[in-house]
Amino acid sequence: MIITSVETQKKNKHRKSIFIDNKYAFSIDEEDCFRLNLYVGNTLTEDEIVQINRTCNYSKAKKKAMKAILFKMRSEREVKRKLELYGFDDATIEEVIRHLIGLDYINDHLYTEKYIKYAFSMKKFGKKRVSQELVKRGIDPNIISHYLDLIEDDERKRLRPMVEKKLRTIKVMDEKNLNRVKSHFIRRGYKLDDINECINIVTE
């Protein structure tokens, strides 16, 4: 099988369309085209074409993954899900993930540490909600527990001003409205005992 034409794509000047025996065979990034010596007149076996397609697939998946983590740190599972949505096969995804972990572009330990600080300071979540959110993102529970234990945090101390602020919005301090306040903070990951204690202190 002979490469009969190598054409620059109209919609993307950085990609090449490869024609073998005058028929379109596959497309490839310009960089990979040069690296693999795909020039007119070169001959390719079926095995070589299969390997080239694997290389191209890996290259595309890596670029998609890099784009996904360029402006936002993501967990390993989040990157995997992104690549799955693009339709890449499991073997390609695993290879890309290993590569990015090796470069420290994916680091679930660092991700967990940063997310906890963000969730406490910006989202005002309690530890339970933080843990739930990290589990959703595919973080190992042991990693979550480790980093939560490292944080010196008094949840009641952090919760009290939030409860006080919430209670100021209530016109009638009846059981129905108090239960709404409790439900609000339970959803944010705080313990009911801590919520009740804060309410009692504020309403004394």
C-alpha positions as YAML, in Angstrom:
chain: A
units: angstrom
residues:
- id: 1
  name: MET
  ca: [0.00, 0.00, 0.00]
- id: 2
  name: ILE
  ca: [1.45, 3.32, -1.12]
- id: 3
  name: ILE
  ca: [0.80, 6.84, 0.15]
- id: 4
  name: THR
  ca: [-0.43, 8.63, -2.95]
- id: 5
  name: SER
  ca: [-1.34, 12.00, -1.44]
- id: 6
  name: VAL
  ca: [-0.84, 14.05, 1.72]
- id: 7
  name: GLU
  ca: [-3.21, 17.03, 1.83]
- id: 8
  name: THR
  ca: [-3.61, 19.87, 4.32]
- id: 9
  name: GLN
  ca: [-7.18, 20.00, 5.60]
- id: 10
  name: LYS
  ca: [-9.17, 23.10, 4.72]
- id: 11
  name: LYS
  ca: [-10.77, 23.50, 8.13]
- id: 12
  name: ASN
  ca: [-7.58, 22.83, 10.08]
- id: 13
  name: LYS
  ca: [-4.24, 23.69, 8.51]
- id: 14
  name: HIS
  ca: [-2.43, 21.75, 11.23]
- id: 15
  name: ARG
  ca: [-3.97, 18.42, 10.19]
- id: 16
  name: LYS
  ca: [-3.21, 16.28, 7.16]
- id: 17
  name: SER
  ca: [-5.41, 13.87, 5.24]
- id: 18
  name: ILE
  ca: [-3.54, 10.79, 4.13]
- id: 19
  name: PHE
  ca: [-4.56, 8.97, 0.93]
- id: 20
  name: ILE
  ca: [-3.38, 5.43, 0.29]
- id: 21
  name: ASP
  ca: [-3.70, 3.92, -3.19]
- id: 22
  name: ASN
  ca: [-5.69, 7.06, -4.16]
- id: 23
  name: LYS
  ca: [-8.25, 6.54, -1.39]
- id: 24
  name: TYR
  ca: [-8.65, 8.50, 1.84]
- id: 25
  name: ALA
  ca: [-7.17, 6.46, 4.69]
- id: 26
  name: PHE
  ca: [-6.95, 8.64, 7.80]
- id: 27
  name: SER
  ca: [-6.22, 12.12, 9.13]
- id: 28
  name: ILE
  ca: [-3.31, 13.05, 11.35]
- id: 29
  name: ASP
  ca: [-1.76, 16.07, 13.07]
- id: 30
  name: GLU
  ca: [0.94, 17.76, 11.02]
- id: 31
  name: GLU
  ca: [3.51, 17.15, 13.76]
- id: 32
  name: ASP
  ca: [2.76, 13.41, 13.86]
- id: 33
  name: CYS
  ca: [2.79, 13.26, 10.08]
- id: 34
  name: PHE
  ca: [6.37, 14.51, 9.98]
- id: 35
  name: ARG
  ca: [7.44, 12.43, 12.97]
- id: 36
  name: LEU
  ca: [6.13, 9.24, 11.36]
- id: 37
  name: ASN
  ca: [7.63, 10.09, 7.96]
- id: 38
  name: LEU
  ca: [4.34, 9.93, 6.11]
- id: 39
  name: TYR
  ca: [5.31, 11.20, 2.68]
- id: 40
  name: VAL
  ca: [3.99, 10.54, -0.82]
- id: 41
  name: GLY
  ca: [5.58, 7.40, -2.20]
- id: 42
  name: ASN
  ca: [6.12, 5.70, 1.16]
- id: 43
  name: THR
  ca: [4.70, 2.21, 1.53]
- id: 44
  name: LEU
  ca: [2.74, 1.04, 4.55]
- id: 45
  name: THR
  ca: [1.62, -2.37, 5.75]
- id: 46
  name: GLU
  ca: [-1.77, -2.96, 7.37]
- id: 47
  name: ASP
  ca: [-0.07, -3.38, 10.76]
- id: 48
  name: GLU
  ca: [1.70, -0.07, 10.32]
- id: 49
  name: ILE
  ca: [-1.58, 1.67, 9.50]
- id: 50
  name: VAL
  ca: [-3.19, 0.18, 12.62]
- id: 51
  name: GLN
  ca: [-0.26, 1.42, 14.73]
- id: 52
  name: ILE
  ca: [-0.42, 4.87, 13.14]
- id: 53
  name: ASN
  ca: [-4.13, 5.10, 13.94]
- id: 54
  name: ARG
  ca: [-3.37, 4.18, 17.55]
- id: 55
  name: THR
  ca: [-0.69, 6.86, 17.69]
- id: 56
  name: CYS
  ca: [-3.08, 9.43, 16.22]
- id: 57
  name: ASN
  ca: [-5.81, 8.44, 18.65]
- id: 58
  name: TYR
  ca: [-3.43, 8.78, 21.59]
- id: 59
  name: SER
  ca: [-2.24, 12.17, 20.35]
- id: 60
  name: LYS
  ca: [-5.82, 13.46, 20.02]
- id: 61
  name: ALA
  ca: [-6.80, 12.12, 23.44]
- id: 62
  name: LYS
  ca: [-3.78, 13.72, 25.09]
- id: 63
  name: LYS
  ca: [-4.60, 17.09, 23.55]
- id: 64
  name: LYS
  ca: [-8.21, 16.85, 24.73]
- id: 65
  name: ALA
  ca: [-7.03, 15.96, 28.23]
- id: 66
  name: MET
  ca: [-4.51, 18.80, 28.31]
- id: 67
  name: LYS
  ca: [-7.21, 21.23, 27.23]
- id: 68
  name: ALA
  ca: [-9.48, 19.96, 30.00]
- id: 69
  name: ILE
  ca: [-6.88, 20.62, 32.73]
- id: 70
  name: LEU
  ca: [-5.36, 23.78, 31.24]
- id: 71
  name: PHE
  ca: [-7.48, 26.27, 33.19]
- id: 72
  name: LYS
  ca: [-9.01, 24.02, 35.84]
- id: 73
  name: MET
  ca: [-7.45, 21.35, 38.00]
- id: 74
  name: ARG
  ca: [-9.27, 18.03, 37.63]
- id: 75
  name: SER
  ca: [-9.18, 14.66, 39.33]
- id: 76
  name: GLU
  ca: [-8.17, 11.49, 37.53]
- id: 77
  name: ARG
  ca: [-11.80, 10.38, 37.24]
- id: 78
  name: GLU
  ca: [-12.90, 13.74, 35.84]
- id: 79
  name: VAL
  ca: [-10.31, 13.57, 33.08]
- id: 80
  name: LYS
  ca: [-11.29, 9.97, 32.31]
- id: 81
  name: ARG
  ca: [-14.94, 10.95, 32.01]
- id: 82
  name: LYS
  ca: [-14.05, 13.79, 29.65]
- id: 83
  name: LEU
  ca: [-12.15, 11.42, 27.38]
- id: 84
  name: GLU
  ca: [-14.93, 8.82, 27.55]
- id: 85
  name: LEU
  ca: [-17.42, 11.46, 26.39]
- id: 86
  name: TYR
  ca: [-15.19, 12.12, 23.38]
- id: 87
  name: GLY
  ca: [-15.40, 8.41, 22.55]
- id: 88
  name: PHE
  ca: [-11.81, 7.32, 23.15]
- id: 89
  name: ASP
  ca: [-11.22, 3.65, 23.94]
- id: 90
  name: ASP
  ca: [-10.20, 2.45, 27.42]
- id: 91
  name: ALA
  ca: [-6.64, 1.55, 26.45]
- id: 92
  name: THR
  ca: [-5.97, 5.01, 24.99]
- id: 93
  name: ILE
  ca: [-7.52, 6.72, 28.00]
- id: 94
  name: GLU
  ca: [-5.42, 4.70, 30.45]
- id: 95
  name: GLU
  ca: [-2.26, 5.48, 28.51]
- id: 96
  name: VAL
  ca: [-3.00, 9.20, 28.51]
- id: 97
  name: ILE
  ca: [-3.85, 9.19, 32.22]
- id: 98
  name: ARG
  ca: [-0.59, 7.38, 33.09]
- id: 99
  name: HIS
  ca: [1.34, 9.92, 31.04]
- id: 100
  name: LEU
  ca: [-0.31, 12.92, 32.73]
- id: 101
  name: ILE
  ca: [0.10, 11.44, 36.21]
- id: 102
  name: GLY
  ca: [3.78, 10.91, 35.42]
- id: 103
  name: LEU
  ca: [4.08, 14.60, 34.54]
- id: 104
  name: ASP
  ca: [2.14, 15.53, 37.72]
- id: 105
  name: TYR
  ca: [-0.56, 17.22, 35.63]
- id: 106
  name: ILE
  ca: [-3.03, 14.90, 37.33]
- id: 107
  name: ASN
  ca: [-2.51, 14.61, 41.08]
- id: 108
  name: ASP
  ca: [-5.43, 13.51, 43.23]
- id: 109
  name: HIS
  ca: [-3.56, 14.33, 46.45]
- id: 110
  name: LEU
  ca: [-2.94, 17.93, 45.44]
- id: 111
  name: TYR
  ca: [-6.46, 18.17, 43.99]
- id: 112
  name: THR
  ca: [-7.94, 17.05, 47.33]
- id: 113
  name: GLU
  ca: [-5.84, 19.46, 49.36]
- id: 114
  name: LYS
  ca: [-6.81, 22.43, 47.17]
- id: 115
  name: TYR
  ca: [-10.48, 21.46, 46.95]
- id: 116
  name: ILE
  ca: [-10.82, 21.24, 50.75]
- id: 117
  name: LYS
  ca: [-9.40, 24.74, 51.21]
- id: 118
  name: TYR
  ca: [-11.66, 26.08, 48.45]
- id: 119
  name: ALA
  ca: [-14.79, 24.34, 49.80]
- id: 120
  name: PHE
  ca: [-14.21, 25.59, 53.33]
- id: 121
  name: SER
  ca: [-13.40, 29.20, 52.43]
- id: 122
  name: MET
  ca: [-15.59, 29.83, 49.38]
- id: 123
  name: LYS
  ca: [-18.42, 27.29, 49.47]
- id: 124
  name: LYS
  ca: [-18.66, 27.28, 53.28]
- id: 125
  name: PHE
  ca: [-19.21, 23.51, 53.24]
- id: 126
  name: GLY
  ca: [-18.95, 21.27, 56.26]
- id: 127
  name: LYS
  ca: [-16.60, 18.27, 56.28]
- id: 128
  name: LYS
  ca: [-19.36, 15.81, 55.39]
- id: 129
  name: ARG
  ca: [-20.34, 17.74, 52.25]
- id: 130
  name: VAL
  ca: [-16.68, 18.20, 51.28]
- id: 131
  name: SER
  ca: [-16.15, 14.45, 51.57]
- id: 132
  name: GLN
  ca: [-19.26, 13.72, 49.49]
- id: 133
  name: GLU
  ca: [-18.17, 16.11, 46.74]
- id: 134
  name: LEU
  ca: [-14.69, 14.60, 46.56]
- id: 135
  name: VAL
  ca: [-16.09, 11.07, 46.39]
- id: 136
  name: LYS
  ca: [-18.21, 12.19, 43.41]
- id: 137
  name: ARG
  ca: [-15.00, 13.31, 41.75]
- id: 138
  name: GLY
  ca: [-13.48, 9.86, 42.20]
- id: 139
  name: ILE
  ca: [-11.10, 10.62, 45.05]
- id: 140
  name: ASP
  ca: [-10.11, 7.67, 47.23]
- id: 141
  name: PRO
  ca: [-11.85, 7.96, 50.67]
- id: 142
  name: ASN
  ca: [-8.50, 7.30, 52.38]
- id: 143
  name: ILE
  ca: [-7.00, 10.33, 50.63]
- id: 144
  name: ILE
  ca: [-10.01, 12.44, 51.65]
- id: 145
  name: SER
  ca: [-9.77, 11.38, 55.29]
- id: 146
  name: HIS
  ca: [-6.04, 12.04, 55.36]
- id: 147
  name: TYR
  ca: [-6.32, 15.63, 54.18]
- id: 148
  name: LEU
  ca: [-9.42, 16.43, 56.22]
- id: 149
  name: ASP
  ca: [-7.58, 15.24, 59.32]
- id: 150
  name: LEU
  ca: [-4.71, 17.59, 58.52]
- id: 151
  name: ILE
  ca: [-7.03, 20.60, 58.62]
- id: 152
  name: GLU
  ca: [-7.32, 22.24, 62.03]
- id: 153
  name: ASP
  ca: [-10.95, 23.27, 61.82]
- id: 154
  name: ASP
  ca: [-13.58, 23.91, 64.47]
- id: 155
  name: GLU
  ca: [-16.81, 23.42, 62.53]
- id: 156
  name: ARG
  ca: [-18.98, 24.93, 65.26]
- id: 157
  name: LYS
  ca: [-16.84, 28.05, 65.33]
- id: 158
  name: ARG
  ca: [-17.08, 28.32, 61.55]
- id: 159
  name: LEU
  ca: [-20.80, 27.51, 61.55]
- id: 160
  name: ARG
  ca: [-21.97, 29.95, 64.21]
- id: 161
  name: PRO
  ca: [-21.66, 33.24, 62.21]
- id: 162
  name: MET
  ca: [-23.36, 31.58, 59.23]
- id: 163
  name: VAL
  ca: [-26.27, 30.43, 61.41]
- id: 164
  name: GLU
  ca: [-26.51, 33.89, 62.96]
- id: 165
  name: LYS
  ca: [-26.62, 35.52, 59.53]
- id: 166
  name: LYS
  ca: [-29.25, 33.04, 58.31]
- id: 167
  name: LEU
  ca: [-31.44, 33.58, 61.36]
- id: 168
  name: ARG
  ca: [-31.44, 37.34, 60.78]
- id: 169
  name: THR
  ca: [-33.37, 36.72, 57.55]
- id: 170
  name: ILE
  ca: [-36.21, 35.00, 59.45]
- id: 171
  name: LYS
  ca: [-39.14, 37.20, 60.41]
- id: 172
  name: VAL
  ca: [-40.97, 34.59, 62.48]
- id: 173
  name: MET
  ca: [-38.81, 32.33, 64.64]
- id: 174
  name: ASP
  ca: [-41.19, 29.36, 64.58]
- id: 175
  name: GLU
  ca: [-40.47, 25.64, 64.28]
- id: 176
  name: LYS
  ca: [-41.14, 25.58, 60.53]
- id: 177
  name: ASN
  ca: [-38.60, 28.30, 59.75]
- id: 178
  name: LEU
  ca: [-36.03, 26.87, 62.16]
- id: 179
  name: ASN
  ca: [-36.34, 23.48, 60.46]
- id: 180
  name: ARG
  ca: [-35.66, 25.19, 57.13]
- id: 181
  name: VAL
  ca: [-32.50, 26.67, 58.59]
- id: 182
  name: LYS
  ca: [-31.44, 23.29, 59.90]
- id: 183
  name: SER
  ca: [-32.10, 21.63, 56.53]
- id: 184
  name: HIS
  ca: [-30.05, 24.31, 54.79]
- id: 185
  name: PHE
  ca: [-26.96, 23.64, 56.88]
- id: 186
  name: ILE
  ca: [-27.42, 19.86, 56.86]
- id: 187
  name: ARG
  ca: [-27.31, 20.02, 53.04]
- id: 188
  name: ARG
  ca: [-24.08, 21.98, 53.34]
- id: 189
  name: GLY
  ca: [-22.54, 19.15, 55.31]
- id: 190
  name: TYR
  ca: [-22.87, 20.19, 58.95]
- id: 191
  name: LYS
  ca: [-23.91, 17.97, 61.87]
- id: 192
  name: LEU
  ca: [-27.39, 18.46, 63.31]
- id: 193
  name: ASP
  ca: [-26.01, 18.62, 66.88]
- id: 194
  name: ASP
  ca: [-23.66, 21.44, 65.89]
- id: 195
  name: ILE
  ca: [-26.46, 23.29, 64.09]
- id: 196
  name: ASN
  ca: [-28.79, 23.00, 67.09]
- id: 197
  name: GLU
  ca: [-26.11, 24.22, 69.47]
- id: 198
  name: CYS
  ca: [-25.37, 27.25, 67.29]
- id: 199
  name: ILE
  ca: [-29.08, 28.07, 67.01]
- id: 200
  name: ASN
  ca: [-29.48, 27.82, 70.78]
- id: 201
  name: ILE
  ca: [-26.52, 30.11, 71.40]
- id: 202
  name: VAL
  ca: [-27.70, 32.70, 68.88]
- id: 203
  name: THR
  ca: [-31.34, 32.69, 70.02]
- id: 204
  name: GLU
  ca: [-30.67, 32.80, 73.76]
...
